[in-house]
């Protein structure tokens, strides 16, 4: 505890599980549960500790998995779970990653579905 190893582990475990999921070492690629962490327990723990960064890192990693797997609709859903990103990631590079992934999802969905009004309005709201 003197070296705050638990804090470091809470940030590394989701990334380790993310890599394990992409390597096919989990039952469900879109759920960060396996050898390194249990998504439900980590989210509950993050809520209790008011760890907003961890609460946002998990859906962001799930969004990346969905993008990699080409599941644009699911990526959009996970991206939508990132509430309060600007405030939580204000002074980090993660805010740039968030806006970049939002744009990637938007472009992919526009290419797939065409210029549908609902998606266009949603896209405009995302980039205010």
Helices and strands as residue ranges (DSSP letters): H 5-22, H 39-48, H 52-69, H 72-80, H 85-88, H 94-113, H 117-126
